[in-house]
Amino acid sequence: MLQAVADMDLSLSYGKVGVPKQLVIKKDASSISEAVGNVGLKLPLVAKPLVADGSEKSHQLSLAYDKYSLQKLEPPLVLQEFVNHGGVMFKVFIVGEAIKVVRRFSLPNVSMWEVLKNAGIYHFPRVSHAAASADDADLDPCVAELPPRPLLERLAKELRRRLGLRLFNLDIIREYGTRDHYYVIDINYFPGYGKMPEYEHIFTDFLLGLVQSKYKKRTTY
């Protein structure tokens, strides 16, 4: 699904949206280091399991600081280049035409000094769960500012068309030190909407809209 974002090459007057450079590893952990070198991924790398069953394991992230430790990872997984983003991500919930955005704490920035100093694989629990809300935190405005609404609307519209989805959410980060360079790091179809503000009203309106649309089609025949 992230490939759909990459194919857009979405660059507008209010921002540019892309995806981090990534690599899918389906098996054979011993070949990960070589595969990473072949495609030119830069350390550190975020490792995400391909399992999408809602379990705790499916939400666990790992950060790899050196290529020699990559063989300790457990495929199938996705490797993404880590992009510094000030420790804050934006969860964008999409229900039909409706869009809601919330802030969540994320992985902190990693300096080049830390990359050279550290080695191994660091595992993180579920990073962006509801308890990690950053909406009321005292944050640097440059980090906390939400992505522009027109950008999110264009992105959601394109993804609805390309993916054929009406119920999904995006995890978006802003590259640290920039104001308008965004990355979509994850897309989830039919996510847990209990975390979304005004969930009940938005979802009810969405379902009613579907019913009314079908009724109108029937009456026109």
Secondary structure, 3 states (H helix, E strand, C coil): CHHHHHHHCEEECCEEEECCCEEEECCCHHHHHHHHHHHCCCCCEEEEECCCCCCCHHHCEEEECCHHHHHHCCCCEEEEECCCCCCEEEEEEEECCEEEEEEEECCCCCCHHHHHHCCCEEEECCCCCHHHECCCCCCCHHHHCCCCHHHHHHHHHHHHHHHCCCEEEEEEEECCCCCCEEEEEEEEECCCHHHCCCHHHHHHHHHHHHHHHHHHHHHHC
